[in-house]
Amino acid sequence: MTSVMGLLEERETAARVRTEELLAEAERVLAELAVAEGVLERRVIARAELAEALAAPDEAVDARRQAAAETAMKANTGPVAGSIVPRWRPGTPAEALAADHRQLIELVEGEPAGSEGVSAKELTGRLGLELVPAKIEGVRSRAKRLVERECLMASPSGRFMPRASSDPDAGS
């Protein structure tokens, strides 16, 4: 007869395996999304170029169309709040992260060298959020996600520190 604790551990292990499978699938889908966005961007540019070539030589109208197409493309690029945090790899640009995650990394990296790190409560205050448990835990959750994806480090006491790296562009 198995114990209740053993049953719970088995269920936790199964949930952990499923979570890792879904994370891998999400990374694959995000990679496919990046490729599809690149194709879309090329098609938008091709259509704009064709329209420009076929249109009357009115320079002002062409310039407005081009500016509108570029603005639309820029508005549709980059991660959004709530998006999956990609695993850090050398050369990963900061733009690969959503703005709220980039802001957390910047706050942690802004700490003086040799400091013991930043607590979730301190990060919450620096973000200008109300210091209530719900907000603090939300910030802690995002910071822990960055630790899991190797974008930050956590001390045993739960304080967050910049990722240790020999890469000079690690924070970029």
C-alpha positions in Angstrom: 0.0 0.0 0.0 1.4 3.4 -1.0 1.4 6.3 1.3 -0.4 9.6 0.7 2.9 11.4 0.5 4.1 9.0 -2.1 1.0 9.5 -4.2 1.3 13.3 -3.9 5.0 13.1 -5.0 4.0 11.0 -8.0 1.4 13.5 -9.0 3.8 16.4 -8.5 6.4 14.6 -10.7 3.9 14.0 -13.4 2.8 17.7 -13.2 6.5 18.8 -13.4 7.1 16.6 -16.5 4.0 18.0 -18.2 5.1 21.5 -17.4 8.5 21.0 -18.9 6.9 19.4 -22.0 4.7 22.4 -22.4 7.6 24.9 -21.9 9.5 23.1 -24.6 6.5 23.2 -26.9 6.0 26.9 -26.1 9.6 27.6 -27.0 9.1 25.7 -30.3 5.9 27.7 -31.1 7.7 31.0 -30.2 10.5 30.1 -32.6 7.9 29.3 -35.4 6.2 32.6 -34.5 9.4 34.5 -35.0 9.9 32.9 -38.4 6.3 33.7 -39.4 6.6 37.3 -38.3 9.7 37.6 -40.5 7.8 36.2 -43.5 4.9 38.6 -42.7 7.4 41.6 -42.5 8.9 40.7 -45.9 5.5 40.4 -47.5 4.4 43.8 -46.1 7.5 45.4 -47.4 7.1 43.7 -50.8 3.5 44.9 -51.0 4.5 48.4 -50.1 7.3 48.4 -52.7 5.0 47.1 -55.4 2.4 49.7 -54.5 5.1 52.4 -54.7 6.3 51.2 -58.0 2.8 51.0 -59.5 1.5 54.3 -58.0 1.8 57.7 -59.5 5.2 59.4 -58.7 3.6 61.5 -55.9 6.5 61.4 -53.4 4.5 62.7 -50.4 1.9 59.9 -50.7 4.6 57.3 -51.1 6.5 58.6 -48.0 3.3 58.5 -46.0 2.5 54.9 -47.0 6.1 53.9 -46.2 6.0 55.5 -42.8 2.6 53.9 -42.1 3.9 50.5 -43.1 7.1 50.9 -40.9 5.0 52.0 -37.9 2.7 49.0 -38.3 5.7 46.6 -38.4 7.3 48.2 -35.4 4.1 48.0 -33.4 3.8 44.3 -34.0 7.3 43.3 -32.9 8.7 42.3 -29.6 7.4 40.3 -26.6 4.4 41.5 -24.6 3.7 41.4 -20.9 2.8 37.8 -19.9 4.9 36.2 -22.6 7.1 33.2 -22.0 10.6 34.1 -20.7 13.2 32.6 -23.1 16.1 30.7 -21.6 19.2 32.9 -21.5 22.0 32.1 -24.0 25.1 34.0 -24.8 24.2 36.9 -27.2 20.5 36.9 -26.2 19.4 40.5 -26.5 17.4 42.2 -23.8 14.7 42.9 -26.3 13.9 39.2 -26.2 12.2 39.8 -22.9 8.9 41.5 -22.2 9.2 45.1 -20.8 8.3 44.1 -17.2 11.0 41.4 -17.2 13.6 43.8 -18.7 12.7 46.3 -16.0 13.3 43.7 -13.2 16.6 42.8 -14.6 17.6 46.4 -14.9 16.7 47.1 -11.3 18.7 44.0 -10.1 21.7 44.9 -12.3 21.6 48.5 -11.0 22.7 47.3 -7.6 26.2 48.2 -6.5 28.9 45.5 -7.0 29.2 43.2 -4.1 25.8 43.8 -2.7 23.8 41.0 -1.3 21.0 41.4 -3.9 17.5 42.8 -3.9 14.5 41.4 -2.1 11.1 41.1 -3.9 9.7 43.7 -1.5 12.5 46.2 -2.5 11.9 45.5 -6.2 8.1 46.0 -5.7 8.8 49.4 -4.1 11.3 50.4 -6.8 8.7 49.5 -9.5 6.3 52.0 -7.8 3.8 49.3 -6.8 1.8 49.2 -3.6 3.7 47.2 -0.9 0.9 44.6 -0.4 1.4 40.8 -0.3 -0.3 40.3 -3.7 2.0 42.8 -5.5 5.2 41.5 -3.7 4.4 37.9 -4.6 3.7 38.9 -8.2 7.1 40.5 -8.5 8.7 37.5 -6.7 7.1 35.2 -9.1 8.4 37.1 -12.2 11.9 37.3 -10.6 11.9 33.6 -9.9 10.9 32.9 -13.5 13.9 34.9 -14.6 16.0 32.8 -12.2 14.6 29.6 -13.6 15.4 30.8 -17.1 19.0 31.8 -16.0 18.5 35.6 -16.6 19.0 36.3 -12.9 20.4 34.5 -9.9 18.9 34.0 -6.4 20.7 33.7 -3.1 19.7 31.1 -0.6 18.0 33.9 1.4 15.7 34.7 -1.5 17.4 37.9 -2.7 17.9 38.4 -6.4 21.2 39.2 -8.0 22.5 39.7 -11.6 23.5 36.6 -13.5 27.2 35.8 -13.0 28.8 35.6 -16.4 32.1 36.1 -18.1 30.2 37.5 -21.0 30.8 41.3 -21.1 27.5 41.8 -22.8 25.6 39.7 -20.3 23.2 42.5 -19.3 22.7 43.8 -22.8 
